[in-house]
Amino acid sequence: MIRLKQWQGLKIGSESYVVTGCISYRNGSDTWDEYTLRNASGAEAWFSVDNNDGEYVLSHTATSPLPANYKVVDQGIATVTGRFGNTDVDIGERVRFTEYEDEFGFNTYSIEQWEDETEHSKGRHVEEIEIQILDKPPFDYRKYTGETTVGSIILCIITSVFFVLIPLLAFLPDSCTSSCKSCSPSDPNYTKCQAEYNSCMRARSIRQQSRRTRSFSGGGTSHGK
């Protein structure tokens, strides 16, 4: 029987995952483990391993209602007997469940009724030949652990520059304030100097007008609802 641990690499069919958590259940003599998985894009899935009959089911959050042609194949009240990783249940907590299958016994639909919420998931039975336990995680899983990665450090630096440094530049004096010096008619290069002075003053006037416009508009963009 398959036993997985946290951050275990796993491939089911053509999709690769890491295990982020697990909840173990008991209903009478039946026991099963439900592993929480994440793929490289962050999408969540559940991999259920039945310890009695060796069945495997891969499921995702249902985005559609229970199909009309599905029939009940199992139901009861299960008790949480173990857990690890990214889960929000307590040992001893109970859940009412109902399991459905399509007419071919391949596709599944599950409804779990907890004390504070009801969860719907849709999935399929998985053959053991489709399952491959990997020697190492298939991608960088640290984004699910809260650990710092090089990518997150770079993103933090870029964000800091954009939201802290750039706004501060708006308070610095205009670069041409000190360079816009007037020219004396006695200056041998008076004509050239005066042209540069006029150009500088026009540029400063444009920047000042731009700041007044941003200040008047609030400096942001409004989006209609």
N, C-alpha and C positions, 0 to 999 in steps of 0.2 A: 504494500500500500504506500502511496506517495506521501512523504512527509516533507514539508517545506519550512524554511526559517526566514526571518526578516531579512530583506534585501537580497534574497535568493533570486537569481536570474532564471527566467522561465520563458519558453517559447511554446505557444499553442497554435497549431496551424502555421500561418505565415506571420503572426503577430508576436512581438517580443514584449515581455513585461518584467517588472520587479515586484516582489512581494512586500507590501508595506504593513500588513497586519493580518490577524487571524482571529476568528471566534469559533470555539468548539461548542457543540450542542449535544444534548441527550434528550431523547423522547422515548421513555420506556427502555427497551433493549437496543434501540437504534441510536447510533452516534455518527456525527459527521463534523467535518471541519470546513469552514468557509473562509478562504483567503481573500484579502483585499489586494487587488493588483493595480498597477499604473503602467501605461505604455509610455513611449518616448515623448508623446505630445501632452501627457498629463491626464489623459482620459482614464476614468476609473472603471474597473470590472471586478467581478467576483468569480472565484473558482471554487466550486463545492466538491469535496471529496467524501463520498459515502463509505464509512468504514465497515459496513456490513456486507454490501453487495458489490463494492468496487466500482460504483458508477461515478462519472465525472460530469459536471455541468459548468459551462462558462456562461455568465449572464451579465447584463448591463441594466441600468435604470430604464424602465419601460417608458416609452414616449407615446404609447397608444394604449387604449383600453384592452381588457381581456378579450381575445377573439371568441366569437360565439361558438365555434366548433371545438374548443378545448374542453377537456373533461377532467374532473378531479381524480388524482391518482394517490394523493396522500394529504393528511391534515392532522393537526393535533396541537399540543402545547409543548414547546421545547424549553429546556433550561440551559442557560449558559454555564458551561463547566470549566472553561479556560479561555484565555485571551492573550494576545501580545500585539505590540506595535500600535498602528494607527486605528484604534477602535474606541468607541465611546459607550461601551456597555460595562456592566459589573458582573462578576461571577455570582451566580444565583438568580440573576435577572431572567424573566420568562417572556416568551413571545408566542403568540398564536399564529400558526402558519397554515397556508393552503397551497398545495402544489398542483399545477395543471400541466397537461401535455396535449399536443395535437393528435389527430387520428393516427399518425404514423409513429407516435412515441418518440419523436426526434426533437421537436421544438418544445420549450418549456415556458411556463409563466408562473411566477411566485408572488403571493401576497403575504406580507409579514405585518402583523398588528402588534406594535409595542405599546407601552403604557401611554406614551406621549405622541406617537406618530404611526402612520401606516406607510409601508414601503412596497412598491410594485417593481418587479424586475422581469425581464424577458431574456431567454437564452436558448441554449441548445445542448444536447448531450455531446460529449467529446470522447473519442476513442483514444485508448492509451497510446496508440501508435502516433497520434498527433502531438503528444506531449514530449517536450525535450527539456530536461533540467540542465541549465547552463553552468559552466565552471565559474563564470563571473558575470556580474550584471551586464546587460547588453548596452547600457548607456549610463551617463552620469546621474545617479539617483540622489545625490546629495541635496538637490533642490527640494526634495520631499522630507529632508531631515532637519533643515534649519542650519546646516553647516555652511560656512562661507566658501564660495568658489571664486576662481579667478574672474569668471564672467560677471558675477554679482559685484565684485570689487570695481571692475571697470565701469559697470552700469552706475554704480554709486558715485564714482568720480565724475562721469559725464553729467549725471543729474545735478550734482553739486555745482558744477561750472555753469550749467544752464540756468538754474534757479537762484543761485547766489551771486556769482561773479558778474554775469551779464547785467542784472538789474543795478548793481553797484556802479557800473560804467555810466549809467544815465546821470549820476550825480557828479561825475568828474567835469571840470571846466572844459569848454570847447577847445579842441586842439589849436584852432586858429586864433583864439582870444589873445594869446601871447605873441602870435606871429603876425597879426594884422597891425603892423606899425605904419604910422603915417609917414609920408615922404616930404622932405623939404624941397622947395622949388630950386634951391641952389645945388641939389644933388645932381651930379652929372648924369646919373641913370634915372632921373626923375620920372620920365615917361614910362619906363618899364616897371619901376617901383610902384607908381600910382596904379598901373593896370593890375599888378599882383595884389595890391591893397584892396581895390574894388572887387576883385574876384573872391578874395578871402571873406570880405564883409557880406557879399551875396550868399556865400556858402553858410556862413554863420546864421544869417537871417532865415535861411531855409530850415536849418536844424532847429532853431528856436521856434519857428512856426510849427514844425512837426511835433515838438514836445507839447506845445500848447494844444494841438489837435488831439494828441493821445490823452492828455490830462482831461480835456473836455469830455472825451468819449469814454473815459474810465479805463482805457488801455486794454480792453478785452473785446471778445466777440460774443454776441448774443445769439443763441440758437432758439428758434421757435419751437414750441411744443404742439 
